[in-house]
Amino acid sequence: MKLTKAFFEEIKALIQSARATVSRGVDLVQVHTNFEIGRRIVMQEQKGKDRAAYGEVVIKALAERLTAEFGKGFSPTNLKLMRLFFLQNQSRIGQSATDQLGSPGKSQSVIGKFNDLGKGQSVIGQLAAGKKTQTLSAKSPADEIGQSLPDQSAPPRPFCLSWTHYVFLLGIKTPDERGFYEIEASTQGWTVRELKRQFDSSLYERLALSRDKKGIYKLAREGRIVAQPADILKEPLVLEFLGLEERHRYSESDLETAIINRIENFLLELGKGFLFESRQRRFTFDSEHFFVDLVFYNRLLRCYVLVDLKLGRLTHQNLGQMQMYVNYFDREVKTADENPTIGIVLCRQKNKALVEITLPKDANIHAREYQLYLPSKEELQRKLVEWGNQQEANDE
């Protein structure tokens, strides 16, 4: 009997899936074990009168003994990371890890016990909260808008990422921003490299600037939920991965080609639910041809998303042209059970007043700026503080 290719591929996929599951399980065991090591270091430190000095002695002695017993991976630096990991995440469990895992010597499943953790508290929208509480993290400029509060209703999030992911997340000082990136990395399956790029591009701040306080609250607690057209928009779009330099001249065709060549990166930058359909999509009116630069479909919003690329300053003609494209798709392309088409004019510089006077308030047309370099996180955080002050003034 001849071995068919389809049969072989089935078995191959099964083995690959099993190995991936085992690898993920091993990662989670490491994460939970490191959390528990960190907790026990903190408990031991609390026994010393001079906690700072005593803590250093504890970590150094523990590192030497563990390295002698198990080899690499237990340096003082790594043990300090485990300690910080516990301190940043201790609110995610409702009772002590000793109660959950059992005392040393008892045979218990680490993953099983952590997955069964009882009720706990998680951090909610720092920017949305009105009350102030102390946090373990240093303040950022965004702290001026509000402080983190425990969420009494939301269940604790399980650990879902690798230890390498969490080591990177440890460097994010604001709890809500850290929680946002953890949720997004988990739900979107980001690699550590993709997680770092999204952080470097200030994704959290860019999304927060387009939301009200309630929206920021949900962003920090639930991640990016796509339920309406505004949820897919951020500004600016950061296209540093295209490799187009600011000082060199390039055309709209060059920009479009660069995007197509890096379409996976562009889809990641656009966000959740985007599928690429076509470039230079042609349609005809009275023998005159028109072309939409890029056509996408968002499966979460169940609608077409049209993108027109413009260099330089936005004009009202650009907006009018996009309105025509959207009208055509709504009347000739979309089906009755799909939602209205969204149009995005992607430009280097927009005039907010021009957009507001040109388009009706309920228009499905949006102008968004793009830039070819990673934004300054400090600048975006300053804008976020300014936005928060404006919101407070409006509320009064």
Backbone torsions as a table, in degrees:
resi	resn	phi	psi	omega
1	MET	NA	130.8	-175.9
2	LYS	-81.2	136.0	177.7
3	LEU	-77.4	116.1	-177.7
4	THR	-80.4	153.0	179.2
5	LYS	-64.5	-39.9	-179.1
6	ALA	-61.6	-41.8	-179.7
7	PHE	-65.0	-42.9	179.0
8	PHE	-61.6	-43.7	-178.5
9	GLU	-64.3	-35.0	177.2
10	GLU	-62.2	-47.3	180.0
11	ILE	-65.6	-41.2	179.2
12	LYS	-60.4	-45.7	179.8
13	ALA	-63.4	-37.6	179.5
14	LEU	-62.7	-45.9	-179.4
15	ILE	-65.4	-43.3	179.7
16	GLN	-62.3	-40.2	178.4
17	SER	-63.9	-42.8	-179.9
18	ALA	-63.9	-42.5	179.9
19	ARG	-65.2	-39.5	178.9
20	ALA	-64.6	-40.1	179.2
21	THR	-64.9	-43.3	178.4
22	VAL	-62.2	-44.0	-179.6
23	SER	-61.9	-42.7	178.8
24	ARG	-64.2	-39.7	177.7
25	GLY	-62.4	-40.9	177.9
26	VAL	-62.7	-42.2	178.0
27	ASP	-59.3	-43.6	-177.8
28	LEU	-68.1	-37.2	175.7
29	VAL	-59.9	-43.1	179.4
30	GLN	-62.7	-43.9	-179.2
31	VAL	-61.5	-50.0	-177.9
32	HIS	-65.6	-38.4	178.7
33	THR	-65.1	-42.8	179.3
34	ASN	-65.0	-35.3	175.7
35	PHE	-61.1	-45.6	-178.9
36	GLU	-68.7	-38.1	175.1
37	ILE	-60.7	-44.7	178.6
38	GLY	-60.7	-40.6	179.7
39	ARG	-62.9	-42.9	-176.6
40	ARG	-71.6	-31.0	174.2
41	ILE	-63.4	-45.1	179.3
42	VAL	-61.0	-44.2	179.5
43	MET	-61.9	-39.5	-179.9
44	GLN	-68.6	-39.4	179.9
45	GLU	-62.0	-35.0	-176.6
46	GLN	-67.4	-10.4	178.5
47	LYS	-82.5	-16.3	-177.7
48	GLY	-86.7	147.1	178.6
49	LYS	-72.1	-50.7	174.5
50	ASP	-93.8	90.8	-168.6
51	ARG	-63.8	-38.3	-177.6
52	ALA	-63.5	-50.1	-178.8
53	ALA	-68.0	-41.1	-179.7
54	TYR	-64.4	-39.2	179.5
55	GLY	-61.5	-41.3	178.6
56	GLU	-63.0	-40.2	179.0
57	VAL	-65.1	-43.8	-179.7
58	VAL	-60.3	-49.3	-176.7
59	ILE	-64.8	-43.3	-179.4
60	LYS	-63.1	-46.4	-179.7
61	ALA	-65.1	-41.7	179.8
62	LEU	-64.7	-41.0	179.3
63	ALA	-60.9	-42.7	-179.5
64	GLU	-64.1	-44.3	-178.0
65	ARG	-68.6	-43.2	-178.8
66	LEU	-68.3	-39.0	178.3
67	THR	-64.8	-39.9	177.6
68	ALA	-65.0	-33.5	-176.5
69	GLU	-84.7	-42.1	-171.2
70	PHE	-118.9	-7.9	-179.4
71	GLY	89.3	-150.0	-173.4
72	LYS	-64.9	159.6	174.9
73	GLY	107.6	-4.8	-176.5
74	PHE	-127.2	39.6	177.1
75	SER	-69.5	163.4	175.9
76	PRO	-55.4	-39.0	178.9
77	THR	-61.2	-46.1	-179.6
78	ASN	-65.2	-38.9	178.6
79	LEU	-65.9	-35.1	176.4
80	LYS	-66.8	-35.3	175.9
81	LEU	-64.6	-40.8	178.2
82	MET	-64.0	-40.1	177.8
83	ARG	-61.9	-46.8	179.5
84	LEU	-64.5	-37.8	178.8
85	PHE	-58.8	-43.9	177.4
86	PHE	-64.7	-46.2	-177.4
87	LEU	-61.0	-37.6	-179.0
88	GLN	-76.8	-20.4	-173.3
89	ASN	-120.5	8.7	-174.7
90	GLN	-65.5	-24.2	-179.7
91	SER	-73.1	-6.4	-178.2
92	ARG	-81.9	-5.2	177.7
93	ILE	-121.8	147.4	-174.2
94	GLY	-91.7	-15.5	176.6
95	GLN	-143.6	169.7	-172.8
96	SER	-63.7	149.4	-179.8
97	ALA	-64.8	-26.0	177.4
98	THR	-64.2	-41.9	178.6
99	ASP	-63.1	-35.3	-176.9
100	GLN	-78.9	-41.5	-174.3
101	LEU	-91.9	-19.7	-175.4
102	GLY	91.4	160.1	-179.3
103	SER	-74.8	160.1	-179.6
104	PRO	-55.5	138.1	179.8
105	GLY	107.2	-24.8	177.9
106	LYS	-83.7	139.1	-178.6
107	SER	-86.9	109.2	180.0
108	GLN	-141.1	152.6	178.7
109	SER	-80.8	119.5	-178.6
110	VAL	-62.2	-49.8	-177.8
111	ILE	-62.9	-46.5	-177.9
112	GLY	-59.1	-44.2	-177.7
113	LYS	-67.6	-40.2	-179.2
114	PHE	-71.3	-32.1	177.4
115	ASN	-69.5	-20.9	-178.7
116	ASP	-98.3	13.3	-177.1
117	LEU	-56.9	142.1	-176.1
118	GLY	-77.4	-161.8	-176.5
119	LYS	-63.5	143.4	179.0
120	GLY	-150.4	-167.0	-178.2
121	GLN	-125.2	139.6	176.3
122	SER	-123.0	163.8	-177.4
123	VAL	-83.4	135.9	177.2
124	ILE	-110.6	-171.4	-169.7
125	GLY	-56.9	106.9	178.4
126	GLN	-61.5	-39.1	-176.8
127	LEU	-76.6	-21.6	-176.5
128	ALA	-94.0	-20.5	-173.6
129	ALA	-74.5	146.1	178.5
130	GLY	-99.5	-28.0	-176.9
131	LYS	-84.7	157.5	-179.3
132	LYS	-115.3	134.3	173.4
133	THR	-136.9	164.1	178.6
134	GLN	-80.4	141.3	173.8
135	THR	-123.4	165.5	-179.8
136	LEU	-79.8	-16.0	-173.0
137	SER	-92.8	157.9	175.9
138	ALA	-70.6	153.8	-178.9
139	LYS	-77.2	146.7	171.9
140	SER	-113.4	171.2	177.3
141	PRO	-56.2	-30.3	-179.1
142	ALA	-67.7	-16.8	-179.2
143	ASP	-62.4	-22.0	-177.3
144	GLU	-68.1	-19.9	-179.9
145	ILE	-81.4	-32.0	-178.7
146	GLY	-180.0	174.2	-178.3
147	GLN	-122.2	160.0	-179.1
148	SER	-73.7	139.8	175.9
149	LEU	-128.2	149.0	175.3
150	PRO	-67.5	139.0	176.4
151	ASP	-91.3	113.0	-173.6
152	GLN	-77.8	-14.9	-173.8
153	SER	-102.9	-34.2	-174.4
154	ALA	-74.8	136.4	177.1
155	PRO	-70.9	155.7	179.4
156	PRO	-64.5	140.4	178.3
157	ARG	-75.9	135.2	174.4
158	PRO	-74.1	155.1	173.3
159	PHE	-73.0	127.3	-175.1
160	CYS	-127.5	-6.4	-174.3
161	LEU	-108.1	171.5	177.7
162	SER	-76.9	164.4	178.0
163	TRP	-61.8	-35.2	178.3
164	THR	-62.3	-40.0	174.5
165	HIS	-58.6	-48.3	-175.3
166	TYR	-67.7	-32.1	176.4
167	VAL	-61.2	-41.6	176.9
168	PHE	-65.3	-42.9	-178.2
169	LEU	-63.6	-27.4	179.4
170	LEU	-58.7	-27.2	-178.4
171	GLY	-79.1	-7.8	178.7
172	ILE	-90.0	111.9	-168.5
173	LYS	-77.3	-33.7	-177.7
174	THR	-78.6	121.7	-174.9
175	PRO	-57.0	-41.9	-176.7
176	ASP	-70.4	-37.9	176.2
177	GLU	-65.0	-42.3	178.0
178	ARG	-62.1	-43.1	178.4
179	GLY	-63.3	-39.2	178.6
180	PHE	-60.2	-49.3	-178.0
181	TYR	-66.7	-32.6	177.2
182	GLU	-66.0	-44.5	179.1
183	ILE	-62.2	-47.1	-177.5
184	GLU	-65.8	-42.3	179.1
185	ALA	-61.9	-36.9	-179.6
186	SER	-72.2	-49.4	-175.9
187	THR	-72.7	-30.5	-177.9
188	GLN	-96.0	-4.0	179.2
189	GLY	65.5	35.9	-179.1
190	TRP	-67.6	138.8	167.2
191	THR	-73.0	170.0	177.5
192	VAL	-61.5	-37.6	178.8
193	ARG	-63.5	-43.0	178.8
194	GLU	-67.4	-38.2	176.9
195	LEU	-60.6	-45.3	-179.7
196	LYS	-63.5	-40.5	-179.4
197	ARG	-65.0	-41.6	180.0
198	GLN	-65.8	-37.4	176.3
199	PHE	-66.8	-45.9	-179.8
200	ASP	-62.0	-28.3	179.4
201	SER	-86.5	5.1	177.4
202	SER	57.8	44.2	-178.4
203	LEU	-56.7	-43.5	-177.5
204	TYR	-59.9	-48.2	-179.5
205	GLU	-65.4	-40.0	-178.9
206	ARG	-64.1	-38.2	177.7
207	LEU	-73.5	-39.5	-178.1
208	ALA	-62.6	-35.1	-178.4
209	LEU	-66.3	-18.2	-178.9
210	SER	-100.7	11.3	-176.9
211	ARG	-126.2	157.4	172.5
212	ASP	-83.1	-178.5	-175.6
213	LYS	-61.5	-39.2	178.6
214	LYS	-64.3	-38.2	179.1
215	GLY	-67.2	-36.4	177.6
216	ILE	-68.6	-37.8	176.0
217	TYR	-56.1	-47.7	-179.2
218	LYS	-70.3	-34.8	-179.9
219	LEU	-61.0	-44.0	-178.4
220	ALA	-72.2	-32.3	-174.5
221	ARG	-90.9	-33.8	-172.1
222	GLU	-118.1	-8.7	-174.1
223	GLY	84.4	-164.8	-175.9
224	ARG	-87.7	107.3	178.9
225	ILE	-98.9	124.3	179.8
226	VAL	-99.5	106.0	-179.2
227	ALA	-129.2	-16.0	179.9
228	GLN	-148.5	161.7	-176.0
229	PRO	-51.7	-39.1	-178.3
230	ALA	-61.5	-23.7	-176.9
231	ASP	-71.6	-18.6	-179.0
232	ILE	-93.2	-2.4	-173.7
233	LEU	-97.1	138.9	171.4
234	LYS	-142.8	160.0	179.5
235	GLU	-151.5	134.2	-4.3
236	PRO	-80.1	162.1	166.4
237	LEU	-78.5	133.4	-176.0
238	VAL	-104.7	118.5	-173.4
239	LEU	-119.0	38.6	-178.0
240	GLU	-63.5	-24.5	-178.0
241	PHE	-70.2	-11.4	-179.3
242	LEU	-73.7	-23.2	179.4
243	GLY	77.5	15.1	177.0
244	LEU	-87.9	125.3	-176.5
245	GLU	-90.3	143.0	-177.1
246	GLU	-59.8	-37.8	-171.8
247	ARG	-79.6	-10.6	179.6
248	HIS	-99.7	143.6	177.5
249	ARG	-75.1	140.1	175.1
250	TYR	-146.7	154.7	-177.0
251	SER	-99.1	171.7	175.5
252	GLU	-61.9	-33.8	177.2
253	SER	-65.2	-40.5	176.7
254	ASP	-61.7	-42.7	179.6
255	LEU	-63.4	-45.1	179.6
256	GLU	-62.4	-45.0	-179.7
257	THR	-63.4	-40.6	178.9
258	ALA	-63.2	-38.5	178.0
259	ILE	-65.4	-43.9	179.7
260	ILE	-62.6	-39.5	179.9
261	ASN	-69.1	-20.3	179.4
262	ARG	-123.7	42.2	-171.0
263	ILE	-63.3	-33.8	178.6
264	GLU	-65.0	-41.4	177.7
265	ASN	-65.4	-39.4	-179.2
266	PHE	-66.6	-39.9	177.9
267	LEU	-63.7	-38.5	177.5
268	LEU	-64.0	-39.2	178.9
269	GLU	-70.0	-37.6	178.0
270	LEU	-62.1	-41.3	177.0
271	GLY	119.6	-154.7	-169.2
272	LYS	-76.6	140.9	167.6
273	GLY	83.6	4.7	-174.9
274	PHE	-86.1	135.7	173.6
275	LEU	-123.9	135.3	179.9
276	PHE	-86.5	131.3	-179.5
277	GLU	-107.8	-53.1	-175.3
278	SER	-163.4	164.0	172.5
279	ARG	-118.6	151.7	179.6
280	GLN	49.1	49.6	178.7
281	ARG	-68.2	122.2	-174.6
282	ARG	-98.8	139.8	167.0
283	PHE	-141.8	160.3	-167.9
284	THR	-129.5	135.1	171.7
285	PHE	-122.6	121.4	175.6
286	ASP	47.1	49.8	177.0
287	SER	69.2	7.6	176.8
288	GLU	-104.3	129.4	-174.9
289	HIS	-94.3	140.7	175.5
290	PHE	-128.2	151.1	-175.4
291	PHE	-133.1	126.8	173.4
292	VAL	-90.4	128.5	-174.9
293	ASP	-57.6	-56.5	-176.3
294	LEU	-137.3	133.8	178.9
295	VAL	-118.3	125.2	177.1
296	PHE	-122.2	165.5	171.9
297	TYR	-129.5	133.8	176.9
298	ASN	-104.7	113.5	-173.9
299	ARG	-73.3	-20.8	178.4
300	LEU	-78.7	-41.1	177.0
301	LEU	-86.0	-13.6	-179.1
302	ARG	55.2	57.8	178.6
303	CYS	-156.4	160.6	173.4
304	TYR	-78.1	147.3	174.7
305	VAL	-127.8	116.5	-177.6
306	LEU	-100.4	136.3	179.8
307	VAL	-124.2	124.2	175.6
308	ASP	-112.7	132.3	-175.1
309	LEU	-99.4	129.0	-179.7
310	LYS	-132.4	135.6	174.5
311	LEU	-91.1	148.0	176.2
312	GLY	76.4	-152.0	-171.7
313	ARG	-83.6	139.9	178.7
314	LEU	-68.1	142.0	175.8
315	THR	-120.6	162.4	178.4
316	HIS	-68.1	-24.7	175.6
317	GLN	-65.0	-36.4	177.0
318	ASN	-60.5	-43.4	-179.9
319	LEU	-67.4	-41.0	178.7
320	GLY	-63.6	-40.4	178.0
321	GLN	-61.9	-43.8	179.0
322	MET	-65.2	-36.0	177.4
323	GLN	-60.9	-38.7	177.8
324	MET	-64.6	-43.4	178.6
325	TYR	-59.8	-45.0	-178.9
326	VAL	-63.9	-44.1	178.1
327	ASN	-58.1	-42.2	-179.6
328	TYR	-62.7	-47.8	-178.8
329	PHE	-63.7	-39.3	179.9
330	ASP	-64.9	-34.5	-175.0
331	ARG	-92.3	-28.4	-171.8
332	GLU	-117.2	-20.1	-171.7
333	VAL	-113.7	-51.5	-175.2
334	LYS	-67.8	150.5	178.0
335	THR	-89.7	169.7	-174.9
336	ALA	-63.7	-28.9	-177.2
337	ASP	-92.4	3.6	177.3
338	GLU	-96.2	157.1	-178.6
339	ASN	-85.4	161.9	-178.0
340	PRO	-55.8	146.7	-178.6
341	THR	-68.3	144.9	176.8
342	ILE	-108.0	134.5	177.0
343	GLY	-114.6	132.5	178.9
344	ILE	-125.2	120.5	173.2
345	VAL	-95.6	113.9	-176.6
346	LEU	-97.6	114.3	-172.7
347	CYS	-133.5	167.3	178.4
348	ARG	-78.3	-32.0	-178.2
349	GLN	-149.3	128.6	178.9
350	LYS	-116.2	159.7	176.0
351	ASN	-113.1	107.2	-174.6
352	LYS	-59.1	-41.1	180.0
353	ALA	-63.6	-38.8	178.2
354	LEU	-63.3	-42.8	179.1
355	VAL	-62.2	-44.8	-176.3
356	GLU	-66.3	-36.9	-178.1
357	ILE	-80.3	-25.5	-177.1
358	THR	-82.9	-38.9	-173.1
359	LEU	-107.0	144.0	172.4
360	PRO	-66.5	157.4	-175.0
361	LYS	-61.1	-30.8	-177.5
362	ASP	-96.4	16.7	-177.6
363	ALA	-67.8	147.1	177.1
364	ASN	-94.0	23.4	178.8
365	ILE	-108.0	135.7	-177.7
366	HIS	-136.5	139.7	173.6
367	ALA	-104.9	131.9	179.5
368	ARG	-136.5	139.5	178.5
369	GLU	-85.6	152.5	172.4
370	TYR	-126.7	158.4	173.8
371	GLN	-141.0	155.4	-172.4
372	LEU	-99.7	14.6	179.7
373	TYR	-142.2	158.4	178.8
374	LEU	-67.8	134.9	-177.6
375	PRO	-73.6	162.5	174.6
376	SER	-79.4	118.7	178.9
377	LYS	-60.3	-37.7	-179.9
378	GLU	-62.4	-41.0	-179.9
379	GLU	-64.9	-43.3	179.3
380	LEU	-66.2	-36.2	177.8
381	GLN	-67.4	-35.1	175.2
382	ARG	-64.3	-41.6	177.3
383	LYS	-62.0	-36.6	-179.7
384	LEU	-66.3	-39.7	176.8
385	VAL	-65.2	-44.5	178.2
386	GLU	-60.2	-42.5	178.5
387	TRP	-60.6	-43.7	-179.8
388	GLY	-63.1	-40.1	178.5
389	ASN	-64.8	-39.3	177.5
390	GLN	-64.1	-41.2	178.8
391	GLN	-62.2	-42.5	179.8
392	GLU	-64.3	-40.5	178.9
393	ALA	-64.3	-40.1	179.2
394	ASN	-66.8	-36.8	179.8
395	ASP	-65.7	-33.6	179.5
396	GLU	-73.6	NA	NA
